[in-house]
């Protein structure tokens, strides 16, 4: 957690230190996401991709070096994730505030269009429920299913990395695709084993991670 905030502080300091003669623009960004959930082998469940959305203000600046710059945003994101186990399906909606800080390289195609590539860190803060998937059962060592209660605990904050590309049209409109790669776990199962009969520790402990595909549209003023 401390390392994430140190990195955030370093990147923010770089943004502040940008020369005043660089081009700075503000805008709005919105789009849809598809969350891809992965579970480690200790949890006997199936994960399915689900759609969500995000929206918020953004800022973009370009350094004097042609095509080189950064963009940043403060986005509210709603993610949906679905798990299925032993005939029970449960969907959860996760709420986050995301702060992506991306390095950006743009190439113009004529006077009305251009393409860009981006990469950089993202800091996410959970503002929704802490515990999820109350109805999902896990399979114990003997093969029987037991419900472990609300023990799938989300992290308060996450660190991830973005890789993306897109198209600029008429200098103001931007259409983009981004793949957000989770660094570390998103949630962890850590049940009270006194409430789970006949189950080995490794059989019920597990980790959940979600990577996200994002398609966005932005208007820069």
C-alpha positions, 0 to 999 in steps of 0.5 A, a space after each residue: 500500500 505504501 509503495 503504491 502511494 509513493 509511486 503515485 506521488 512520484 508520477 504526480 510530481 512529474 505532472 506538476 513539474 511540466 513546463 508552463 508552455 506545454 499544451 494543457 487541455 481538459 475534457 470528459 471521458 466515458 465508456 464501457 468495460 468488460 471484466 475478466 475474473 480469474 481465480 486460483 485453483 483452490 476455489 472451485 467456481 466458474 467466473 464469467 465476463 460481465 459488462 460495466 461502465 465508467 465516466 469522469 473528467 480528464 486532463 491531457 497535456 503535450 510536452 514541447 517534444 512533438 507527440 509526447 505527453 500524458 493524460 490523467 483522469 478521475 473516473 467513477 467505475 462500476 464493474 460487474 463480476 459473476 461467479 457460479 458454483 454448485 448450481 448457484 450463480 451470483 453477480 456483484 457490482 463493484 464501485 471504484 474511483 480510478 485514477 489512471 496516469 498514462 504516458 501518451 504518444 500521438 502521431 498525426 494522420 493529416 490535419 483531421 486525425 491521428 493515432 495514439 498509444 498509452 501506458 501507465 499506472 492506475 490507482 483504484 479505490 473501492 467505495 462500495 461493499 467490502 464483502 461479496 459473494 455471500 451465496 457462493 459455496 466452496 468445495 471441501 477436501 472430501 468433495 462436498 460443498 459448504 457455504 463460507 458466508 461473506 468471507 470474499 473480502 475486497 481490497 480497499 485499494 488496488 494498483 494496476 497497469 494500463 496498455 492502450 491505443 486509440 484514434 483522435 478525430 478533429 483534435 477534440 474527439 478521442 476513441 480508445 481501447 485500454 486493457 487494465 492489468 491487475 497487479 496483485 489480488 482484487 479480493 481474497 477468501 480467508 474464512 473462519 475455519 471454525 465455521 467450516 467443518 472438515 475442510 483443510 486450510 488450503 481448500 478454502 483459501 483463495 484469491 480473486 483477480 480481475 483484468 478489464 477491457 475498456 472501450 472509451 470515448 472522450 471529448 477534449 476542450 
